[in-house]
Every structure is written in C-alpha cells, then in structure tokens.
C-alpha cells in the first residue's frame, strides 16, 4: 500500500510540477518510476514494447493490446522482473486478450483472473475471488468465490469452497459442504428446475393417483377372484344338471337326481320327467352348489318326438303288445322242449353203440 501510495503521490506531484514524462523511448529513475509510451524502456535499458507503470518495490501495471507483445507477460525478458510469476506482487495486467488483477494472479491467454492468488488456466475461463481457480481442463469454466474451483469443461463453481468437476454442470457446494438455492420461482419450461413446492404438489397428485390405481387394482383383483369362484360354482351346477336323465318309458312321471363337481366346487341336482303321451315329454331340474357363497340353477324343458315310431311304440298304440309277449313265451317253451328231446335222442344213440 505504501508503494501504491508512493506511485500515486509521485504521479500527482509530477503532474503539478510539470515534470511527468509522456514520450517514446523514455524512463524515469531506478526506484519507483513511471514510464508511459510506445517502446518504453526498463531501468536497465531493455525495450518493453508496451505502456507500463512499474514499481520495483512490488506493484506493477502492464497495459497493452499489441499483438506483437509476447504471449506470456509473466516471464522474463521484455518486461520488468516483478511481472514474473515467481514474485509475490500486486499487479494489473491487461495484455491482448488476457485480464489479470490482484496479488500473484495468473490468467491464460484468453482468461480473466481477479483477486489475490486467483488462477484462470482454462481457455476463455474466468476466476474471481481469493484463491479462486479454473484448471487447464476447464475450458469456458467459471470459478466465483473464495477457493472455488472449476475443473471440467463448461463447468461453473459458485460460492466459497464450491467444486464443479463434471462437464456442463453448475455447483453451489462440494461433496463435504452443500448449499440450498432459495427464493426460486416455480419452473415453467421443460428445461426449468422445479421447486420443492412443485415436487410436493406433483408427489401429492401422484400419491393420490397411485392410491386410486391401487384401489382400482384391488377391486379388480377381488372381481377377478369372485369371477373365478362364480365360474367354479357354475361349472359344478352345470355338471349336476347334465346328470339328470329320464328312463325309456312311454307314460307317467319320473324323478332323477345327480351330483356335479368342478374345480373343487360341488353341487347337487334334482329333476323330474313327465310323459304326457308317447310323443311329448316335459322336464324340469334344479341344482344348488355348496359352500359359503353357494349358487342356484334351474331349468325346464319339453321334448317332442319327430319321425317314425318304433315297433314297441306302435305295439303299445295298437294294443298288441300282450299278444306279442304271449307268442314269445310260447316260442321260448317250444325251444326248451326241443332241446330236451335232442338230449334224449343223443343218449339213445350212445347206448346203441
């Protein structure tokens, strides 16, 4: 600070006394001095090819836009020794596309470094803050805040101690220290960040939707289960009703009973058949399944004869069935008689022999 004040005071005094030198190829003194002009010289006589305010005690100002100036203003050669990076000096360097402000700072050829010990090594990068750093790999990187670091391409580190080590990311903390981003408006576009309120609202809606879906699924499961049970009962009832059969009679009333089984379910059926005449039969049936949720089934039917009648039916209708039976009985007795006579004849023939 004393050196800077001395420089400022010297500039003021020189201006008041009319002793400030503004010309090419000039320099002033060997201590704290001021050189301004094209191709000014250092105290040792070297040509600097720049306009420079130089204080050997520790403060330097280098301002140039000349493309002919060397790319490394921190090295030895054309510039004063205290512009080199080996010196812990306060300096201001605006050199072509490089901007460098602070104590022992460093900026790449197209970088910007502002703040004591700030380092901006990446192409077109910027480091702002005490010990802020952008590494060489962090092209277009930005480090903002004390000891912040951007270490990947297009990465941004915001705040003290923040580290951005993944490409195309913005970091507001590090693995050991996190920050909240507050006072954020709700996102509206597809690429906007969502607030906690939006997430909670969406979560609540999704929870309700999931609950509704879960209820629907449970109801569907119960319906499917009930449907399966219903089918089992129907199967048992159908099997039982199918077991009801009439006898081959021509007139009168008949009763029939049957059981049915299907996939673990049981049912019983009871039916009746009424022969109104040889050509018409009426029928009915009823069945019930067993179990806590038992089911019922009933049926009714009528049967008509179609086509020619059988011999037996014709005999019944003509009243000749008794005669036929008598003839069959007589024929049976005649056959028995012939068999007896045949045996007797065989016995006699055996005796003759």
Buried (B, 14 or more C-beta within 10 A) or exposed (E): EEBBEBBEEBBEEBEEEEEBBEEEEBBBEEEBBBBBBEEBBBBEEBEBBBBBBBBBEBBBBBEBEEEEBBEBBBEEEBBBBBBBEEBEBBBBBBBBBBBBBBBBBBBBEBBBBBBBBBBBBBBBBBBBBBBBBBBBBBBBBBBBBBBBBBBBBBBBBBBBBBBBBEBEEBBBBBEEEEBEEEEBEEEEEEEEEBBEEBEEEEEEEEEEEEEEEEEEEEEEEEEEEEEEBEEBBBBBBBBBBEBBEBEEEEEEEBEBEBEBEBEEBBBBBBBBBBBEEBEEBBBBBBBBBEBEEBBEBEBEEEEEEEEEEEEEBEBBEEEEBEEEEEEEEEEEEEEEEEEEEEEEEEEEEEEEE
